[in-house]
């Protein structure tokens, strides 16, 4: 889970994930959308891959990135669960149940 949150901590990586919501994109298309060097983008892609947030498919000389939404969902559910969020509140006890020790 910490790898996912580390990956999400960077605005460039969050923007890459936003772009991939629309569908798979090549590494070149993604890199061209940012004013940073290709090696810098490659490092961002490696962090996203390491966290499991994206997967790759090789198509000839191109690398196509796909968004793995399930990994993000699992991390968010795990985070929420760690703080007791998203759980049902305890059922209210009746007056008779409260009086019984």
N, CA, C and O atoms as CSV, one atom per row, in Angstrom:
chain,resi,resn,atom,element,x,y,z
A,1,UNK,N,N,0.827,-1.191,0.000
A,1,UNK,CA,C,0.000,0.000,0.000
A,1,UNK,C,C,0.874,1.260,0.000
A,1,UNK,O,O,0.511,2.260,-0.619
A,2,UNK,N,N,2.010,1.222,0.680
A,2,UNK,CA,C,2.858,2.418,0.740
A,2,UNK,C,C,3.423,2.766,-0.639
A,2,UNK,O,O,3.619,3.943,-0.943
A,3,UNK,N,N,3.686,1.755,-1.476
A,3,UNK,CA,C,4.161,2.036,-2.835
A,3,UNK,C,C,3.124,2.801,-3.641
A,3,UNK,O,O,3.465,3.680,-4.433
A,4,UNK,N,N,1.858,2.463,-3.435
A,4,UNK,CA,C,0.784,3.150,-4.162
A,4,UNK,C,C,0.723,4.608,-3.736
A,4,UNK,O,O,0.624,5.500,-4.579
A,5,UNK,N,N,0.781,4.854,-2.435
A,5,UNK,CA,C,0.694,6.235,-1.967
A,5,UNK,C,C,1.940,7.038,-2.322
A,5,UNK,O,O,1.854,8.242,-2.562
A,6,UNK,N,N,3.093,6.382,-2.355
A,6,UNK,CA,C,4.306,7.066,-2.809
A,6,UNK,C,C,4.135,7.480,-4.268
A,6,UNK,O,O,4.487,8.598,-4.645
A,7,UNK,N,N,3.595,6.578,-5.087
A,7,UNK,CA,C,3.381,6.882,-6.508
A,7,UNK,C,C,2.380,8.025,-6.668
A,7,UNK,O,O,2.549,8.886,-7.531
A,8,UNK,N,N,1.355,8.033,-5.850
A,8,UNK,CA,C,0.315,9.069,-5.950
A,8,UNK,C,C,0.766,10.413,-5.385
A,8,UNK,O,O,0.095,11.423,-5.596
A,9,UNK,N,N,1.881,10.440,-4.678
A,9,UNK,CA,C,2.321,11.690,-4.050
A,9,UNK,C,C,2.856,12.710,-5.058
A,9,UNK,O,O,2.993,13.890,-4.736
A,10,UNK,N,N,3.153,12.259,-6.259
A,10,UNK,CA,C,3.724,13.160,-7.264
A,10,UNK,C,C,2.658,13.623,-8.256
A,10,UNK,O,O,1.933,12.792,-8.805
A,11,UNK,N,N,2.547,14.937,-8.499
A,11,UNK,CA,C,1.520,15.442,-9.412
A,11,UNK,C,C,1.669,14.945,-10.860
A,11,UNK,O,O,0.670,14.747,-11.551
A,12,UNK,N,N,2.895,14.748,-11.309
A,12,UNK,CA,C,3.095,14.246,-12.675
A,12,UNK,C,C,2.537,12.834,-12.799
A,12,UNK,O,O,1.864,12.509,-13.777
A,13,UNK,N,N,2.818,12.006,-11.812
A,13,UNK,CA,C,2.301,10.632,-11.861
A,13,UNK,C,C,0.791,10.607,-11.750
A,13,UNK,O,O,0.140,9.788,-12.398
A,14,UNK,N,N,0.218,11.488,-10.941
A,14,UNK,CA,C,-1.254,11.554,-10.862
A,14,UNK,C,C,-1.839,11.963,-12.204
A,14,UNK,O,O,-2.882,11.449,-12.609
A,15,UNK,N,N,-1.180,12.881,-12.896
A,15,UNK,CA,C,-1.651,13.325,-14.210
A,15,UNK,C,C,-1.556,12.182,-15.229
A,15,UNK,O,O,-2.448,12.024,-16.062
A,16,UNK,N,N,-0.498,11.399,-15.170
A,16,UNK,CA,C,-0.379,10.232,-16.055
A,16,UNK,C,C,-1.566,9.293,-15.832
A,16,UNK,O,O,-2.171,8.812,-16.790
A,17,UNK,N,N,-1.889,9.037,-14.576
A,17,UNK,CA,C,-3.028,8.157,-14.270
A,17,UNK,C,C,-4.337,8.746,-14.800
A,17,UNK,O,O,-5.189,8.024,-15.319
A,18,UNK,N,N,-4.486,10.059,-14.662
A,18,UNK,CA,C,-5.681,10.725,-15.205
A,18,UNK,C,C,-5.772,10.517,-16.712
A,18,UNK,O,O,-6.849,10.239,-17.240
A,19,UNK,N,N,-4.652,10.651,-17.400
A,19,UNK,CA,C,-4.634,10.473,-18.844
A,19,UNK,C,C,-4.988,9.036,-19.223
A,19,UNK,O,O,-5.661,8.802,-20.226
A,20,UNK,N,N,-4.536,8.087,-18.424
A,20,UNK,CA,C,-4.799,6.680,-18.726
A,20,UNK,C,C,-6.237,6.266,-18.430
A,20,UNK,O,O,-6.685,5.204,-18.861
A,21,UNK,N,N,-6.948,7.102,-17.700
A,21,UNK,CA,C,-8.373,6.811,-17.475
A,21,UNK,C,C,-9.131,6.758,-18.793
A,21,UNK,O,O,-10.107,6.019,-18.925
A,22,UNK,N,N,-8.688,7.534,-19.758
A,22,UNK,CA,C,-9.354,7.579,-21.065
A,22,UNK,C,C,-9.013,6.364,-21.920
A,22,UNK,O,O,-9.665,6.121,-22.936
A,23,UNK,N,N,-8.000,5.600,-21.520
A,23,UNK,CA,C,-7.615,4.419,-22.270
A,23,UNK,C,C,-6.111,4.301,-22.368
A,23,UNK,O,O,-5.387,5.229,-22.007
A,24,UNK,N,N,-5.632,3.158,-22.856
A,24,UNK,CA,C,-4.187,2.930,-22.970
A,24,UNK,C,C,-3.515,3.962,-23.859
A,24,UNK,O,O,-4.097,4.455,-24.825
A,25,UNK,N,N,-2.273,4.276,-23.506
A,25,UNK,CA,C,-1.475,5.246,-24.282
A,25,UNK,C,C,-0.049,4.768,-24.348
A,25,UNK,O,O,0.424,4.053,-23.466
A,26,UNK,N,N,0.634,5.170,-25.405
A,26,UNK,CA,C,2.041,4.795,-25.535
A,26,UNK,C,C,2.885,5.675,-24.601
A,26,UNK,O,O,2.487,6.772,-24.210
A,27,UNK,N,N,4.051,5.149,-24.268
A,27,UNK,CA,C,4.982,5.901,-23.418
A,27,UNK,C,C,5.354,7.220,-24.076
A,27,UNK,O,O,5.468,8.243,-23.400
A,28,UNK,N,N,5.542,7.203,-25.389
A,28,UNK,CA,C,5.895,8.429,-26.108
A,28,UNK,C,C,4.797,9.473,-26.044
A,28,UNK,O,O,5.073,10.653,-25.827
A,29,UNK,N,N,3.539,9.046,-26.232
A,29,UNK,CA,C,2.414,9.988,-26.141
A,29,UNK,C,C,2.315,10.594,-24.746
A,29,UNK,O,O,2.104,11.797,-24.594
A,30,UNK,N,N,2.468,9.758,-23.744
A,30,UNK,CA,C,2.406,10.256,-22.372
A,30,UNK,C,C,3.550,11.228,-22.095
A,30,UNK,O,O,3.337,12.306,-21.540
A,31,UNK,N,N,4.759,10.842,-22.483
A,31,UNK,CA,C,5.936,11.682,-22.223
A,31,UNK,C,C,5.828,13.030,-22.927
A,31,UNK,O,O,6.238,14.053,-22.378
A,32,UNK,N,N,5.276,13.037,-24.144
A,32,UNK,CA,C,5.149,14.279,-24.901
A,32,UNK,C,C,4.212,15.295,-24.242
A,32,UNK,O,O,4.259,16.485,-24.555
A,33,UNK,N,N,3.370,14.822,-23.337
A,33,UNK,CA,C,2.406,15.710,-22.671
A,33,UNK,C,C,3.030,16.495,-21.508
A,33,UNK,O,O,2.370,17.341,-20.906
A,34,UNK,N,N,4.290,16.216,-21.199
A,34,UNK,CA,C,4.930,16.844,-20.040
A,34,UNK,C,C,6.223,17.551,-20.452
A,34,UNK,O,O,6.942,17.084,-21.335
A,35,UNK,N,N,6.507,18.679,-19.802
A,35,UNK,CA,C,7.711,19.453,-20.145
A,35,UNK,C,C,8.957,18.968,-19.406
A,35,UNK,O,O,9.727,19.771,-18.879
A,36,UNK,N,N,9.146,17.654,-19.373
A,36,UNK,CA,C,10.324,17.090,-18.703
A,36,UNK,C,C,11.002,16.122,-19.671
A,36,UNK,O,O,10.442,15.764,-20.707
A,37,UNK,N,N,12.200,15.711,-19.320
A,37,UNK,CA,C,12.965,14.822,-20.205
A,37,UNK,C,C,12.358,13.412,-20.235
A,37,UNK,O,O,11.616,13.013,-19.337
A,38,UNK,N,N,12.695,12.685,-21.282
A,38,UNK,CA,C,12.230,11.290,-21.409
A,38,UNK,C,C,12.760,10.428,-20.252
A,38,UNK,O,O,12.009,9.606,-19.725
A,39,UNK,N,N,14.023,10.585,-19.841
A,39,UNK,CA,C,14.482,9.794,-18.690
A,39,UNK,C,C,13.698,10.095,-17.404
A,39,UNK,O,O,13.449,9.194,-16.603
A,40,UNK,N,N,13.315,11.351,-17.211
A,40,UNK,CA,C,12.510,11.701,-16.037
A,40,UNK,C,C,11.155,11.009,-16.106
A,40,UNK,O,O,10.674,10.470,-15.109
A,41,UNK,N,N,10.537,11.024,-17.295
A,41,UNK,CA,C,9.246,10.350,-17.445
A,41,UNK,C,C,9.402,8.848,-17.263
A,41,UNK,O,O,8.531,8.195,-16.687
A,42,UNK,N,N,10.500,8.302,-17.747
A,42,UNK,CA,C,10.759,6.875,-17.571
A,42,UNK,C,C,10.817,6.515,-16.088
A,42,UNK,O,O,10.313,5.470,-15.676
A,43,UNK,N,N,11.431,7.381,-15.294
A,43,UNK,CA,C,11.495,7.153,-13.845
A,43,UNK,C,C,10.097,7.179,-13.243
A,43,UNK,O,O,9.780,6.360,-12.380
A,44,UNK,N,N,9.251,8.118,-13.691
A,44,UNK,CA,C,7.863,8.173,-13.213
A,44,UNK,C,C,7.119,6.894,-13.593
A,44,UNK,O,O,6.386,6.333,-12.779
A,45,UNK,N,N,7.309,6.436,-14.834
A,45,UNK,CA,C,6.646,5.207,-15.278
A,45,UNK,C,C,7.088,4.020,-14.423
A,45,UNK,O,O,6.274,3.161,-14.082
A,46,UNK,N,N,8.368,3.972,-14.079
A,46,UNK,CA,C,8.876,2.870,-13.250
A,46,UNK,C,C,8.247,2.860,-11.864
A,46,UNK,O,O,7.948,1.795,-11.323
A,47,UNK,N,N,8.044,4.041,-11.286
A,47,UNK,CA,C,7.397,4.124,-9.970
A,47,UNK,C,C,5.952,3.633,-10.083
A,47,UNK,O,O,5.486,2.876,-9.232
A,48,UNK,N,N,5.248,4.059,-11.124
A,48,UNK,CA,C,3.861,3.628,-11.320
A,48,UNK,C,C,3.777,2.118,-11.538
A,48,UNK,O,O,2.884,1.457,-11.010
A,49,UNK,N,N,4.707,1.585,-12.312
A,49,UNK,CA,C,4.737,0.134,-12.541
A,49,UNK,C,C,5.074,-0.610,-11.257
A,49,UNK,O,O,4.464,-1.636,-10.955
A,50,UNK,N,N,6.031,-0.104,-10.509
A,50,UNK,CA,C,6.425,-0.737,-9.249
A,50,UNK,C,C,5.289,-0.797,-8.248
A,50,UNK,O,O,5.198,-1.734,-7.454
A,51,UNK,N,N,4.432,0.196,-8.286
A,51,UNK,CA,C,3.273,0.235,-7.386
A,51,UNK,C,C,2.113,-0.606,-7.922
A,51,UNK,O,O,1.120,-0.825,-7.228
A,52,UNK,N,N,2.252,-1.071,-9.157
A,52,UNK,CA,C,1.184,-1.873,-9.751
A,52,UNK,C,C,0.038,-1.056,-10.306
A,52,UNK,O,O,-0.997,-1.610,-10.678
A,53,UNK,N,N,0.208,0.260,-10.367
A,53,UNK,CA,C,-0.874,1.131,-10.848
A,53,UNK,C,C,-1.021,1.104,-12.361
A,53,UNK,O,O,-2.084,1.429,-12.890
A,54,UNK,N,N,0.037,0.719,-13.057
A,54,UNK,CA,C,-0.024,0.597,-14.508
A,54,UNK,C,C,0.622,-0.719,-14.917
A,54,UNK,O,O,1.464,-1.268,-14.207
A,55,UNK,N,N,0.214,-1.203,-16.059
A,55,UNK,CA,C,0.859,-2.365,-16.658
A,55,UNK,C,C,1.255,-1.980,-18.070
A,55,UNK,O,O,0.744,-1.012,-18.634
A,56,UNK,N,N,2.172,-2.752,-18.634
A,56,UNK,CA,C,2.641,-2.423,-19.976
A,56,UNK,C,C,2.339,-3.558,-20.942
A,56,UNK,O,O,2.180,-4.720,-20.569
A,57,UNK,N,N,2.271,-3.155,-22.198
A,57,UNK,CA,C,2.103,-4.089,-23.302
A,57,UNK,C,C,3.067,-3.610,-24.374
A,57,UNK,O,O,3.084,-2.430,-24.724
A,58,UNK,N,N,3.851,-4.513,-24.883
A,58,UNK,CA,C,4.786,-4.126,-25.949
A,58,UNK,C,C,4.107,-4.348,-27.288
A,58,UNK,O,O,3.583,-5.427,-27.566
A,59,UNK,N,N,4.125,-3.317,-28.105
A,59,UNK,CA,C,3.548,-3.363,-29.452
A,59,UNK,C,C,4.635,-2.912,-30.421
A,59,UNK,O,O,4.793,-1.716,-30.667
A,60,UNK,N,N,5.380,-3.859,-30.968
A,60,UNK,CA,C,6.510,-3.497,-31.823
A,60,UNK,C,C,7.559,-2.804,-30.987
A,60,UNK,O,O,8.031,-3.349,-29.990
A,61,UNK,N,N,7.924,-1.595,-31.396
A,61,UNK,CA,C,8.915,-0.819,-30.638
A,61,UNK,C,C,8.265,0.052,-29.569
A,61,UNK,O,O,8.960,0.671,-28.764
A,62,UNK,N,N,6.937,0.101,-29.560
A,62,UNK,CA,C,6.219,0.949,-28.598
A,62,UNK,C,C,5.895,0.188,-27.319
A,62,UNK,O,O,5.720,-1.031,-27.319
A,63,UNK,N,N,5.822,0.939,-26.242
A,63,UNK,CA,C,5.362,0.419,-24.957
A,63,UNK,C,C,4.044,1.113,-24.664
A,63,UNK,O,O,3.971,2.341,-24.606
A,64,UNK,N,N,3.008,0.314,-24.482
A,64,UNK,CA,C,1.664,0.846,-24.223
A,64,UNK,C,C,1.365,0.664,-22.735
A,64,UNK,O,O,1.518,-0.426,-22.183
A,65,UNK,N,N,0.937,1.756,-22.100
A,65,UNK,CA,C,0.601,1.716,-20.677
A,65,UNK,C,C,-0.908,1.595,-20.491
A,65,UNK,O,O,-1.695,2.233,-21.190
A,66,UNK,N,N,-1.287,0.750,-19.517
A,66,UNK,CA,C,-2.683,0.533,-19.152
A,66,UNK,C,C,-2.846,0.851,-17.667
A,66,UNK,O,O,-1.961,0.558,-16.863
A,67,UNK,N,N,-3.960,1.442,-17.315
A,67,UNK,CA,C,-4.276,1.755,-15.920
A,67,UNK,C,C,-4.809,0.509,-15.222
A,67,UNK,O,O,-5.670,-0.185,-15.763
A,68,UNK,N,N,-4.305,0.222,-14.027
A,68,UNK,CA,C,-4.801,-0.880,-13.201
A,68,UNK,C,C,-5.623,-0.291,-12.057
A,68,UNK,O,O,-5.102,-0.027,-10.973
A,69,UNK,N,N,-6.885,-0.095,-12.309
A,69,UNK,CA,C,-7.759,0.544,-11.321
A,69,UNK,C,C,-7.911,-0.322,-10.068
A,69,UNK,O,O,-8.040,0.210,-8.966
A,70,UNK,N,N,-7.898,-1.633,-10.223
A,70,UNK,CA,C,-8.119,-2.513,-9.076
A,70,UNK,C,C,-7.047,-2.318,-7.993
A,70,UNK,O,O,-7.354,-2.416,-6.805
A,71,UNK,N,N,-5.817,-2.050,-8.381
A,71,UNK,CA,C,-4.750,-1.823,-7.406
A,71,UNK,C,C,-5.031,-0.558,-6.602
A,71,UNK,O,O,-4.847,-0.533,-5.385
A,72,UNK,N,N,-5.473,0.478,-7.283
A,72,UNK,CA,C,-5.814,1.732,-6.607
A,72,UNK,C,C,-6.990,1.516,-5.659
A,72,UNK,O,O,-6.970,1.994,-4.525
A,73,UNK,N,N,-8.003,0.805,-6.117
A,73,UNK,CA,C,-9.163,0.530,-5.267
A,73,UNK,C,C,-8.761,-0.240,-4.013
A,73,UNK,O,O,-9.198,0.091,-2.911
A,74,UNK,N,N,-7.931,-1.265,-4.178
A,74,UNK,CA,C,-7.486,-2.055,-3.030
A,74,UNK,C,C,-6.721,-1.203,-2.028
A,74,UNK,O,O,-6.920,-1.334,-0.820
A,75,UNK,N,N,-5.854,-0.338,-2.520
A,75,UNK,CA,C,-5.071,0.521,-1.624
A,75,UNK,C,C,-5.980,1.479,-0.864
A,75,UNK,O,O,-5.809,1.686,0.337
A,76,UNK,N,N,-6.940,2.057,-1.567
A,76,UNK,CA,C,-7.850,3.001,-0.906
A,76,UNK,C,C,-8.736,2.290,0.112
A,76,UNK,O,O,-8.988,2.821,1.194
A,77,UNK,N,N,-9.208,1.098,-0.225
A,77,UNK,CA,C,-10.019,0.339,0.731
A,77,UNK,C,C,-9.192,-0.074,1.943
A,77,UNK,O,O,-9.674,-0.024,3.074
A,78,UNK,N,N,-7.949,-0.479,1.707
A,78,UNK,CA,C,-7.070,-0.836,2.818
A,78,UNK,C,C,-6.788,0.344,3.715
A,78,UNK,O,O,-6.776,0.209,4.939
A,79,UNK,N,N,-6.561,1.505,3.118
A,79,UNK,CA,C,-6.315,2.728,3.883
A,79,UNK,C,C,-7.551,3.089,4.709
A,79,UNK,O,O,-7.444,3.395,5.897
A,80,UNK,N,N,-8.714,3.050,4.078
A,80,UNK,CA,C,-9.956,3.375,4.777
A,80,UNK,C,C,-10.197,2.383,5.914
A,80,UNK,O,O,-10.609,2.776,7.006
A,81,UNK,N,N,-9.943,1.107,5.660
A,81,UNK,CA,C,-10.144,0.091,6.684
A,81,UNK,C,C,-9.219,0.266,7.871
A,81,UNK,O,O,-9.601,-0.021,9.006
A,82,UNK,N,N,-8.012,0.732,7.622
A,82,UNK,CA,C,-7.050,0.943,8.703
A,82,UNK,C,C,-7.534,1.995,9.693
A,82,UNK,O,O,-7.132,1.999,10.856
A,83,UNK,N,N,-8.400,2.887,9.221
A,83,UNK,CA,C,-8.933,3.940,10.079
A,83,UNK,C,C,-10.390,3.709,10.437
A,83,UNK,O,O,-11.050,4.590,10.989
A,84,UNK,N,N,-10.892,2.519,10.120
A,84,UNK,CA,C,-12.277,2.189,10.460
A,84,UNK,C,C,-13.289,2.904,9.600
A,84,UNK,O,O,-14.464,2.982,9.960
A,85,UNK,N,N,-12.854,3.429,8.468
A,85,UNK,CA,C,-13.792,4.114,7.571
A,85,UNK,C,C,-14.415,3.093,6.624
A,85,UNK,O,O,-13.788,2.095,6.270
A,86,UNK,N,N,-15.634,3.350,6.227
A,86,UNK,CA,C,-16.288,2.471,5.269
A,86,UNK,C,C,-16.910,1.246,5.905
A,86,UNK,O,O,-17.478,0.404,5.209
A,87,UNK,N,N,-16.811,1.138,7.221
A,87,UNK,CA,C,-17.430,0.022,7.915
A,87,UNK,C,C,-18.777,0.466,8.441
A,87,UNK,O,O,-19.011,1.644,8.711
A,88,UNK,N,N,-19.639,-0.493,8.575
A,88,UNK,CA,C,-20.957,-0.169,9.132
A,88,UNK,C,C,-20.823,0.171,10.611
A,88,UNK,O,O,-20.043,-0.451,11.333
A,89,UNK,N,N,-21.586,1.156,11.051
A,89,UNK,CA,C,-21.549,1.460,12.486
A,89,UNK,C,C,-22.196,0.315,13.253
A,89,UNK,O,O,-23.037,-0.395,12.701
A,90,UNK,N,N,-21.820,0.124,14.516
A,90,UNK,CA,C,-22.432,-0.953,15.298
A,90,UNK,C,C,-23.928,-0.740,15.411
A,90,UNK,O,O,-24.405,0.389,15.521
A,91,UNK,N,N,-24.658,-1.840,15.382
A,91,UNK,CA,C,-26.123,-1.755,15.488
A,91,UNK,C,C,-26.486,-1.228,16.865
A,91,UNK,O,O,-25.833,-1.538,17.861
A,92,UNK,N,N,-27.530,-0.432,16.902
A,92,UNK,CA,C,-27.988,0.094,18.182
A,92,UNK,C,C,-28.639,-1.028,18.981
A,92,UNK,O,O,-29.386,-1.853,18.453
A,93,UNK,N,N,-28.331,-1.026,20.257
A,93,UNK,CA,C,-28.893,-2.050,21.123
A,93,UNK,C,C,-30.204,-1.557,21.693
A,93,UNK,O,O,-30.391,-0.367,21.947
A,94,UNK,N,N,-31.104,-2.500,21.888
A,94,UNK,CA,C,-32.397,-2.138,22.474
A,94,UNK,C,C,-32.206,-1.829,23.955
A,94,UNK,O,O,-31.152,-2.116,24.523
A,95,UNK,N,N,-33.224,-1.245,24.577
A,95,UNK,CA,C,-33.158,-0.870,25.981
A,95,UNK,C,C,-32.940,-2.102,26.861
A,95,UNK,O,O,-32.194,-2.044,27.839
A,96,UNK,N,N,-33.589,-3.214,26.515
A,96,UNK,CA,C,-33.436,-4.442,27.288
A,96,UNK,C,C,-32.000,-4.957,27.205
A,96,UNK,O,O,-31.449,-5.408,28.210
A,97,UNK,N,N,-31.396,-4.897,26.040
A,97,UNK,CA,C,-30.029,-5.382,25.880
A,97,UNK,C,C,-29.040,-4.532,26.680
A,97,UNK,O,O,-28.058,-5.051,27.211
A,98,UNK,N,N,-29.300,-3.234,26.764
A,98,UNK,CA,C,-28.397,-2.346,27.499
A,98,UNK,C,C,-28.416,-2.637,28.992
A,98,UNK,O,O,-27.406,-2.464,29.674
A,99,UNK,N,N,-29.570,-3.082,29.504
A,99,UNK,CA,C,-29.708,-3.307,30.921
A,99,UNK,C,C,-29.117,-4.642,31.353
A,99,UNK,O,O,-28.849,-4.847,32.537
A,100,UNK,N,N,-28.911,-5.554,30.402
A,100,UNK,CA,C,-28.346,-6.868,30.757
A,100,UNK,C,C,-26.831,-6.776,30.823
A,100,UNK,O,O,-26.211,-6.213,29.921
A,101,UNK,N,N,-26.223,-7.317,31.871
A,101,UNK,CA,C,-24.758,-7.238,31.982
A,101,UNK,C,C,-24.040,-8.148,31.025
A,101,UNK,O,O,-22.809,-8.182,31.011
